[in-house]
Each structure stands twice: as structure tokens, then as C-alpha cells.
């Protein structure tokens, strides 16, 4: 009976770690793109570092799938923009959530007593912040914008 909470926890932890894709997983997915570059570039990709001139495959190997993809066309040609975001929760403080009922035995009155205690809960708002924006022109990274916060 003491293991009834361990099983859902174990399943959740396994799902979390199997859902996370690593650089090595992406390299196994596209080995031809990884093997087509020199050792210095391979080391950068393994560290998650990108540079101007990288193809879409190389950026994918280093950073993974983008959160957003945009295409634009003008007189200069067609560009594709990949956007990577950071997601976090911003604390908003505490808010009243209701009351909690408590029952205790009063030894002086020799009876059970009931009292209600207010309950407060932490409130968070979901936030999204753009972290990296990469513009591809003719299939190669031509602009890399990255926040430095």
C-alpha cells in the first residue's frame, strides 16, 4: 500500500525524460548532416552553439525544433525565420482559495469542535519570451538574434 504513489511518479518521470530530445538523439536522426561538417563545427553543434552560414539541418541538430516558423517573401527573395521561446511561470502572489475544515476534540468540554481556517494559494501566470530568432536566406542562416538577459 505504501507504493501506491510511487508508480504514478515513476511513470511521470519516465515520460518526462523520454519526451526530452537531446542533441545526440537529433544527431542519430540526421547523421548525414552531422557528418558532412568539420570537427570544430560538430563540437559547436554538440554544445548547442550555432553560427552564420549553418543550414537548417545544422541548426536543428544544435537547437532542436523551433517553437514557431515564419516565411516571408520580398524583392530580395524568400526567407524563413525560426523562433525559439523560453517558457516560465511568473509569481503573482497569493490569493484566497477558500476554507479548510478542521475537527478536534476539546478535552475541557469533552466534545468535538469544528473550526474553519482560511486557505491561500500561490498564483502564477504563464509567460513566454522570445529567446532566439534565426533568419534563413537561400537555406543558410543569415541573421541570428539572441537575447542576452
C-alpha angles and dihedrals in degrees: 000000000000091000096059092102095041095067097057090043092052091048090050093050092048092048090050094051096042090049093055113090116209131201089255091054090052091047089054088050094053108021094154092062092046094047092048093072133069125265095260091055091046090054091051091050091051089054093048094249121142132190141193111284097033115137122235089259093054092048089048090052092051101040108015129226114346121242091228135016124199131183126202135177131199139152090287093058141265124318134189120207125202118199125197118195136196116223122203143151120249115207114240097184130249129316133192109264103177139272133309117217117224127186123195137168115249106212093196095054092031092224140098118266130200126210133171123225122197115244124212126194133201113247124207132182122215112242132191124197128183109242107173133012119189123188117203120201119182089356096303132098108260101164129031119186117184131174114236100200 
